[in-house]
Amino acid sequence: MTLLKCATHVVADVPAAIERYETWMDYRLVEEGAVPEDLAAAWQAPASVGKAYAVLQPASGEEVFLRFVEGDPVADYLPIRSYGWAAIELCVSNVEAVNAKMLESPFEVIGPPKELDGFATVKPMQVRGADLETVYLTEILQPGPDTGLPQPRSLVDRPFIMVLACPDLRKSAQWVKDVLGLPVIDPVAIRYSMITLSFGLAEDAKTELVTAKGGGQVFLELDQYPEGAGKRPCHPGALPPGVAITTMLHPDFTRLEGHWASPPAVREGPLYGGRRTGVLLTPEGALLEIIEGGAL
């Protein structure tokens, strides 16, 4: 069972984002509304009060969601250039078939399917949407308990890994171990095309990363960003542009006492399910929403 529950992206036009993901990713709308004051406060984003939001679920029926929240574009924001949540990674059953579909879609293919340096278990591609969202679409070549990777049940299935861009990889990895209590692999250096292209690095440049597992599945990736990365630009009081929030399950709220940026409160809806939910801040200041539940 994955601990990952939701990836939240800020978009300029929520209905347009819904249509894009329903049409081309086969997601379906399960909830929509306006952000209430208490939730915006928990996100430390008072400017989000009353903004439209939508929650979408993959065709497989897996209860791991995408959420879009309305926000004003930030002129200085560039994807894969700043610290915080960098990308959404969806698992797919056939990446070549997905690529053919994406080539007909409004998504821009920024990385065609290819094997990933150092990881024979997956074959990813990358696209970018109208709201500058970076989406990895990854075929799982070796699903199962040995790899900690899921078996997709639809052509485009659920979010399965969230990517965190770090100024200090080892500090952030230690935070994941100490605060969340999750096992983290030792750093691995790979040729990482998205970072190489975004920062104009040499083709043979390598990026260090780690992954973290919970509930038997890998669901977090932490990347060491190179020189030239910086703090994400943001409108005052608003959610950060791009991927703004990662939401996960955690069974031990006692462990998290003393770390809350926003204390737990009971929240309703398909995502929260009437469970206590609080918010942590990663060492980069990224929003990590925690729903009580699951098993480490």
Protein Blocks (a to p, Z undefined) as FASTA:
>chain_A
ZZbfbdcdddfblmlmmmmmmmmnopacfbdcdddfklmmmnopaklgopacdddddfko
pacdcddddddddfklcghkbgcjfbdcdddfblklmmmmmmmmmbdcfbdcdddehiak
bccdddddfkopacdddddfbgcjklopacdfbfblcdfbdcdddfblmlmmmmmmmmno
pacddddddddfklmmmnopafkbccddddddeehiafbdcddddehiacddddehiace
hjfbdcdddfblmlmgojafbdcdddedjklnopacdddddfkopacdddeedjZZ
